[in-house]
Each structure stands twice: as C-alpha cells, then as structure tokens.
Amino acid sequence: QIGFFDAASSVTIVISLLVLIISIKRHTEILALIILPLSALALLAQNITPSSYMLPYDAPQGLKIHVLVSLVACSLLGLAACMAVVLSLQNTLLHNHQPGGWLKKLPPLQVMEKLLFDSIIAGFIGLTLALLSGFIFLEDIFAQHLAHKTALSIIAWLVFATLLGGRFTLGWRGRTAIRWTLGGFISLMLAYFGSKFVIEFII
C-alpha cells in the first residue's frame, strides 16, 4: 500500500482534476473552494514529511491494479462527499429563502443531485472492484493488518448500496441522500486513511 500522505495527496489531486473536468460543462467551481485547499495542504504535508511510499516498484501487477482502483474509487466518492456538502448548503439557503449570493453560481438543485448520484454510482462500481481485487490479490488480510480496513470498506459498500437502492426504489433525495453519502464516505475514509495512520504512526 502507499503511505498516508502519498495517498492523501493522490486522492485530493484526482478529485481536483474531476472537479475541473466537470466545471467545463457545469458551473461547479464552488467545489474547488472545498477541495483545492485540502489538496494544497496534502501536497505540503507530503513534501515536508519523510517519504512513506510503501508499495514496492516490483510489486505484483495485481496489487498495483488493486491500489489504483481503490484510489479512483476513493476519489470519486470523495467528490460525491464534496457535492453532498454543497447540496446541504443549497438546501439550507433555499429553505431559509436566501437564493442570492454564490448560490446563483451553482447549477440547479436537480442537476447537483444528478451529479452527486453519478459520482456515487461510478465510485460504488470502483469500490466493488477494489474489494474484489483485494480479496483476490491480498493473500492474508489479517497478517497485513488489513482486517479493520476491509471491515470498514465493506460497511462503506453496504451504506452506498443501501443509498443507491433507496434512490432507485424509494426515490431518496435531499437530506436523506446527503446523510447517507457522508456516512458512507466517513466509513471509507476511516478504512482508507485510518488504517494507514495507525500502521505508520502508532504501530
């Protein structure tokens, strides 16, 4: 696996690129105000701390695929979490009858919700592939201190699966979708970064 700060900078950079790509057709520049400072901090931390790259260059190809898929899945669901935060602010301002300000610079609520679920669907597919590749290419998750990471990743997968099921069968949206998105993302962050933090800085 790659180190804590390497992973943090990689994820935030990928999310930043996704935000820039989406903003070409949609007015989603407000997302950059959330992710770009985080990306800058992650890059700064990576540069001022000793290198913690833990994936050997001669690692098996399957393991490299697992790491890459995990990175992309985490980034897509991180983007969804950023969108959920913006959606929450949109909902609050609209309910308080404050439609002005930067809210005018955002796409309509329905468009933001569609972008949110597009990101969740893509991230969910990536997370599914990451879990499958992990079970295939990681020989012993307990010997490699990956048991907690796997358990939390499965919980995140179940949360997003429930959210998507609720979306397509019960029409979940608004605050319900926001809560489930953030809940799943928190579980995934604990899995992806919590385990790295414990392994590198505590154990």
ZIHU-V173811 format. One record per residue. PHI is phi in radians with two decimals (NA if undefined). BURIAL is 1 if it has 16 or more other ideal C-beta (glycine too) atoms within 10 Angstrom, else 0. Layout:
phi: (PHI/PHI)
burial: (BURIAL/BURIAL)
This chain:
phi: (NA/-1.55/-1.29/-1.03/-1.28/-1.12/-1.15/-1.09/-1.18/-1.11/-1.12/-1.17/-1.17/-1.09/-1.08/-1.05/-1.11/-1.10/-1.09/-1.12/-1.14/-1.14/-1.19/-1.13/-1.83/-2.09/-1.43/-2.00/-1.06/-1.04/-1.11/-1.12/-1.15/-1.54/-1.51/-1.10/-1.06/-1.14/-1.12/-1.10/-1.13/-1.13/-1.15/-1.10/-1.10/-1.13/-1.36/-1.70/-1.90/-1.02/-1.02/-2.13/-1.19/-1.98/-1.73/-1.07/-1.15/-1.71/-1.10/-1.00/-1.04/-1.07/-1.17/-1.10/-1.10/-1.05/-1.13/-1.12/-1.10/-1.08/-1.09/-1.15/-1.08/-1.10/-1.18/-1.11/-1.31/-1.17/-1.07/-1.07/-1.13/-1.06/-1.13/-1.12/-1.11/-1.12/-1.06/-1.09/-1.16/-1.03/-1.05/-1.12/-1.15/-1.18/-1.20/-1.59/1.00/-2.17/-1.41/-1.51/1.15/-1.20/-1.06/-1.17/-1.52/-1.67/-1.10/-0.99/-0.97/-1.12/-1.19/-1.10/-1.14/-1.12/-1.07/-1.03/-1.29/-1.08/-1.15/-1.14/-1.07/-1.09/-1.16/-1.15/-1.08/-1.09/-1.13/-1.08/-1.14/-1.13/-1.13/-1.09/-1.17/-1.14/-1.15/-1.40/-1.71/-1.62/-1.24/-2.55/-1.16/-1.39/-1.17/-1.68/0.99/-1.93/-1.08/-1.16/-1.08/-1.14/-1.09/-1.17/-1.15/-1.16/-1.07/-1.05/-1.05/-1.14/-1.10/-1.21/-1.13/-1.13/-1.06/-1.16/-1.10/-1.15/-1.12/-1.51/-1.88/-2.01/1.25/-1.00/-2.82/1.01/-1.13/-1.07/-1.10/-1.10/-1.08/-1.16/-1.10/-1.18/-1.11/-1.13/-1.18/-1.07/-1.08/-1.18/-1.14/-1.10/-1.23/-1.36/-1.82/-1.05/-1.14/-1.12/-1.09/-1.10/-1.13/-1.50/-2.01/-2.04/-1.21)
burial: (1/1/1/1/1/1/1/1/1/1/1/1/1/1/1/1/0/1/1/0/0/1/0/0/0/0/0/1/0/1/1/1/0/1/1/0/0/1/1/0/0/1/1/0/0/1/0/0/0/0/0/1/0/0/0/0/0/0/0/0/0/0/1/0/0/1/1/0/1/1/1/1/1/1/1/1/1/1/1/1/1/1/1/1/1/1/1/1/0/1/0/0/1/0/0/0/0/0/0/0/0/0/1/0/0/1/1/0/0/0/0/1/1/0/1/1/1/0/1/1/0/1/1/1/0/1/1/0/1/1/1/0/1/1/0/0/1/1/0/0/0/0/0/0/0/1/0/0/1/1/0/1/1/0/1/1/1/0/1/1/0/0/1/1/0/0/1/0/0/0/0/1/1/0/0/0/1/1/0/1/1/1/1/1/1/0/1/1/1/1/1/1/1/1/1/1/0/0/1/0/0/0/0)
